[in-house]
Amino acid sequence: MRPQDRRLGKMPHLLLSGIVLGTLALAVPAQAGLPLKSAQEVNAGLVAGYQVSTGDKLRITVFDEPTLTGDYEVGDDGAVAFPLIDPVDVNGLTTSELASAISSRLQKGGYVLVPKVAVEVTEHRPFYILGEVTKPGEYPYSGELTLNQAVAKAGGFTARANKRVIKLQRQSSKIATRIKLDGTPLKIAPGDTIIIQESFF
């Protein structure tokens, strides 16, 4: 074989290596661009008091008003359609704040003289876990949930899972956050999307 033929024979391999390295070079900055926080920092960012949002199912009670008392669901627009008043935007409101908002509107409209309203979440919106777990998908949220409990619901980590750093996107955020797992239990909120990536080391 002529020397130039041998050189040509190596070209596809060199080209493939270049493509792979180029892909990795592009992937690393994309990951590096995401903020990296500790589990403690992320836990501290959770607002005290459960905030109602799309997908939650509620029991709204107006005392002494059985025709207004009932079960309601927060729509895709983040609002609750309640009798007699305009839809109430619930995003960012706790259950007690939502109860106050409904009470105020009923009173201002003259529908109930002194309304007493209570709001209870009967079914929380789900959370999502994707990537390197046995059964990725959507799961119901219940109680105080941690990352380990969420992973257990999804059948546990796969053998390829990166157990040192995960990605988490809150329902209220447009970007994900990389979280370094340091032994501190990471709190999961309703609507969270957890992404378990593959470990390359």
C-alpha positions in Angstrom: 0.0 0.0 0.0 1.3 3.4 -0.9 2.0 5.8 2.0 -0.6 8.2 0.8 -3.2 5.4 0.8 -2.4 4.6 4.4 -2.8 8.2 5.3 -6.2 8.3 3.5 -7.3 5.2 5.4 -6.8 7.0 8.7 -8.8 10.0 7.7 -12.3 8.6 8.5 -11.1 7.7 12.0 -9.5 11.1 12.5 -12.7 12.8 11.2 -14.9 10.8 13.6 -12.6 11.6 16.6 -12.9 15.3 15.7 -16.6 15.2 15.6 -16.8 13.4 19.0 -14.4 15.8 20.6 -16.2 18.8 19.0 -19.5 17.5 20.4 -18.1 17.1 23.9 -16.5 20.6 23.7 -19.9 22.0 22.9 -21.7 20.0 25.6 -19.3 21.1 28.4 -19.8 24.8 28.2 -23.6 24.2 28.1 -23.4 22.4 31.4 -20.9 24.7 32.8 -23.2 27.7 32.1 -25.8 26.4 34.5 -25.5 27.7 38.1 -24.1 25.2 40.6 -25.5 25.3 44.1 -25.5 23.2 47.3 -28.6 21.4 48.5 -28.6 23.7 51.5 -28.8 26.8 49.3 -31.6 25.3 47.2 -33.6 24.3 50.3 -33.3 27.8 51.7 -34.7 29.2 48.5 -38.1 27.5 49.1 -40.6 30.0 50.2 -42.1 29.3 53.6 -45.7 28.1 53.2 -47.0 26.1 50.3 -47.7 28.1 47.2 -50.7 27.1 45.1 -50.2 26.7 41.3 -51.4 25.0 38.1 -52.4 21.4 38.7 -53.4 21.6 42.3 -56.8 20.5 43.4 -58.5 22.5 46.2 -61.3 22.3 48.6 -62.6 25.8 49.1 -65.1 26.2 52.0 -67.2 29.4 52.5 -68.7 28.9 55.9 -72.5 29.0 56.0 -72.6 29.2 52.2 -73.0 25.5 51.0 -73.6 26.6 47.4 -70.2 28.2 47.2 -68.3 25.4 49.0 -66.8 22.7 46.8 -63.8 21.2 45.0 -61.9 23.3 42.5 -58.8 22.8 40.3 -56.2 25.4 39.4 -56.4 25.7 35.6 -53.6 25.9 33.0 -53.8 29.7 33.2 -52.9 29.6 37.0 -56.4 30.7 38.0 -59.3 29.3 39.9 -62.8 29.8 38.5 -65.0 30.6 41.5 -68.7 31.3 41.5 -69.9 35.0 41.5 -66.4 36.5 41.1 -63.8 36.8 38.3 -61.2 34.0 38.1 -58.6 34.4 40.9 -54.9 34.2 39.9 -53.4 31.9 42.5 -49.7 31.8 41.4 -47.5 32.9 44.2 -50.3 32.7 46.8 -50.4 30.4 49.9 -53.7 28.8 50.8 -54.4 31.4 53.4 -53.6 34.3 51.0 -55.9 32.7 48.4 -58.6 32.4 51.0 -58.2 36.1 51.8 -58.4 37.0 48.1 -61.6 35.1 47.6 -63.1 36.5 50.8 -62.2 40.1 49.8 -63.8 39.7 46.3 -67.0 38.2 47.7 -67.3 41.0 50.2 -66.6 43.8 47.7 -69.1 42.3 45.3 -71.8 42.3 48.0 -72.4 38.6 47.6 -71.5 37.6 51.2 -71.7 40.1 54.0 -68.9 38.8 56.2 -67.4 35.8 54.2 -65.2 33.3 56.1 -63.2 31.3 53.6 -60.8 28.3 54.1 -58.7 26.7 51.3 -57.2 23.2 51.6 -55.0 21.4 49.0 -56.6 18.0 48.5 -54.2 16.9 45.7 -50.8 18.5 45.0 -49.5 18.9 41.4 -47.1 16.2 40.4 -43.3 16.2 40.2 -41.2 14.8 37.3 -38.1 12.8 37.4 -36.1 12.1 34.2 -32.9 10.5 33.0 -30.9 7.8 34.8 -33.6 6.3 37.0 -35.3 2.9 36.5 -38.8 4.4 35.8 -38.6 8.0 34.7 -41.9 9.9 34.5 -44.5 11.9 36.4 -45.3 11.0 40.1 -47.8 12.3 42.6 -46.4 14.6 45.3 -47.3 14.0 48.9 -46.0 15.4 52.1 -42.5 16.6 52.6 -40.5 14.9 49.8 -36.7 14.6 49.5 -34.6 13.7 46.5 -33.9 10.2 47.8 -37.6 9.6 48.3 -38.3 10.8 44.8 -35.7 8.5 43.3 -37.1 5.6 45.3 -40.5 6.3 43.8 -38.9 6.0 40.3 -37.3 2.7 41.1 -33.9 3.9 42.1 -30.8 5.1 40.2 -29.5 3.2 37.2 -25.9 1.9 37.2 -24.9 4.9 35.0 -26.4 7.6 37.2 -24.4 10.6 38.3 -25.1 10.6 42.1 -22.9 13.6 42.8 -24.5 16.4 40.8 -28.1 16.6 39.5 -30.2 19.2 37.6 -33.4 20.6 39.1 -35.9 23.0 37.6 -38.6 24.6 39.7 -42.0 25.2 38.2 -41.5 28.9 38.7 -38.1 29.0 37.0 -37.2 29.1 33.3 -33.8 27.5 33.8 -32.5 24.5 35.6 -29.9 24.6 38.4 -27.1 22.1 38.9 -27.0 20.9 42.5 -24.0 19.3 44.2 -25.2 16.5 46.5 -23.2 16.7 49.7 -25.3 14.6 52.1 -27.8 17.3 53.0 -31.3 16.0 52.1 -32.5 18.0 49.1 -36.2 19.1 49.4 -38.4 18.5 46.4 -41.4 20.8 45.7 -44.5 20.1 43.7 -44.0 20.8 40.0 -40.3 20.2 40.2 -38.5 18.5 37.3 -35.5 16.4 38.5 -33.0 15.4 35.8 -30.5 12.6 36.7 -27.7 12.6 34.2 -25.3 9.9 33.2 -21.9 9.8 34.9 -18.9 9.8 32.6 -16.4 9.1 35.3 
